[in-house]
Amino acid sequence: MWVTPRDLEILARVHSARACDSAALEDLFPTTKALQQRLWRLARERLLKVHRVGNQRAYSLGRRGIQALGLPAKEVRISRTAATRGLLYARIRRQLQLEGYVLNGQDRVGRTTLLRASRDGQCVAAAVCDPGTSSRAVQGLVHQLRSWVNPFAPLVDELMIFGPARMLRAASALSIAYRARVTIRLLPPITAGS
């Protein structure tokens, strides 16, 4: 199969996200069907791997995709957990964009990825918890990230933590100084097209 410049753009985007769904690639093709056909061919030729997470699919680089981009193989191994996390972050990116935020990239704090976004001069950072995360783990995450919303020298105006409904109890354990600056939000529901 001939690898086109558009295929290389798909592979580069998948690599930068480590694992992403097709919605992250929709602007590259005029129709959803054309994109799905191309993804199918790239997966068949082992340029992409398909990870099924519930009724969704995440794509990561396959062996030939790694070679096409000239990357070392150890750099792009993706587990099912990493693919699931990639889909969760894709949902949060779309949620923030629907709310009018402009995405400003992402940062790493330990093993946690923080999405940065801004709207009307307000800067926010968003972290995503896996659906199976306990309330205690969420509290630990908030304590790890609270320097971002430190009242004396904040890096962002608000820290959003997305996760399952049982996490909402963790908000009551926050100190008064952080309650207005750290919000715990529910993960957006999975839809058939996402």
N, C-alpha and C positions, 0 to 999 in steps of 0.2 A: 504494500500500500504506500502511495506517495504521501509524505507528510507535508502539508501546506503551511504557510505562515499563520493561518488561523488556527490550525492544529497546535502549532508551537505556542500560540497565545493561550489556548485552552490548557496545555500542559503547564505553562508558567503560572497561570492563575491557580490551578489545582495545587501546584507545588507551594506557592506562597501561603495558601490556606491550609496546607497539609492534607485536608480532606474537605470537600465542599459538595453542595448539591447543585443541580442543574440551574437553579435560579441565579447563581453567581456568574453564569455564562450566557444568560439570555440575550444580552446586548450584542453578542457576536454573530447572531443568526437572525434572519428576518422572521422566521416562524419557529414555534416550539417544536413542531414535528421535524423540521430540518436539524435542529439542535439534537433532538433525541436520536435521530438516525446517525448523526456524526458521532455522538457519544457511544452508541452501540458498536459502530465500526472501530472506534479507538479501543474499546474494551475487547472486542473480538481479536484485534491485532496485538493485544497485550500491552498497549501503550497506556491504558488506564485499568485500574482495578475497581470493581464494583463492590461496595459494602452495603448489605441490606440491613436497615435499622427500622424495625417495624414495617410500616408501609412506605418508607422512604428509602432513597438510595443516596449514598455518598460515594464520591469518586476520589481515588488517590492515584498516584503514579504507579504504573506497572513497570516491569523490568525493561521493556523497550522504551517506555517513556523516560525513564531515568537516563538511558543511553542517548536518547534524542536531545535531552537538555544538557548532556555532558556532566552529570552529577555522580558522586560516589554512592554506591548502593546502600551503605549503612545509614545515609542521611535521611532516607525517605520511607523507612518501614513504618507502616501504619497499622495499629491494632484496631479491633472493633470498638474499644473504648475511645480511642482517639477519633475515629470516624463519627461516633455518636456525639462527642464534644464538638466536632466541627459543624455538625448539623445544628446543635443547640446555638452556637455562636452565629451561624447564618440566620437563624430565626430572630435572634436579638438584633442583629444588624438591620434586618428588614423592619422590625418593630420600631426601632429608633428612627429610621428614615420615614416611616409612616407618621410618626409624631412630629416630624419637621426638623429633626436633628441632622446636622451635617457631620459625617464621620471624619475623624481626624487621625485615623490610624489606631495602632494598638501598642501596648507595652506589656512587659512581663514583670511580675513581682513573685519571685520564687517560681513555683510551678503554675501560678495563676496568670491567665491572660486577661488584661483589662482593655476594653474597647474605649476609645476616647471620642467624644462627640461634643458639638456645640450648637446652641440655638439662642438667638437674641442676646448674644454676649455672655450667656451662661455656659460654662464648661462642665461636662459630666464625664464620669468614668463608669463603665458597667462591667460587672463580672457575672459569670453564669455558674450555677451549681448544678451538678448532675441530679436527675430526678430522685435518686436514692440517697441523697445527702441528708444526714441527721441534723437536728437543730443545734447540737453541740458543735458539729463541724462548721456550720454557718457562723456561729459565734466566733469560732477560731479564725475564720476567714475575715470577718469584720474587724477583729482585733489586729490581724495582719495588715489590713489595707487602710486602717483609719488614719494613718499619717497623711494620706492623700487629701483628707478633709479636715486636717488639723485646724482648729479655730484661729491659731496664731499665724500660720503661713500655709494656707491650703494650696495644693496643686490643682484641684478642681473644686467647683462649687457644690457638687453633689455626687455621691457614690450610690449607684443602683446595683443591688444584688438580686438577680433573677433566680428563681428556683420553685420547688413544689409548694403546695398550699401549707403543709405543716411547718414550713419555715417561718411563717408570719409570726409565730410566737417568739422567735429570736429577736424581733424588733423591740419587744418590751424589756429585754435585758440590757439595752443600750443605755449608756449614761446620758444625762440631759444635754450635755455639750454636743453629742453626736446625733440625737434623735431627729433633728430637722435636716441634717446633712447626709444621713445614710437612710436610704429607703429600700425596703425589701418588697420585691414585686413578683407576681406570679409569672411563670413561663407562659408565653403565648401558646395557644393550642395548635396542635399539628393539623393542617388542612390537607386535603387530597393533593392539591397542586403544589404544596411547599416541599 
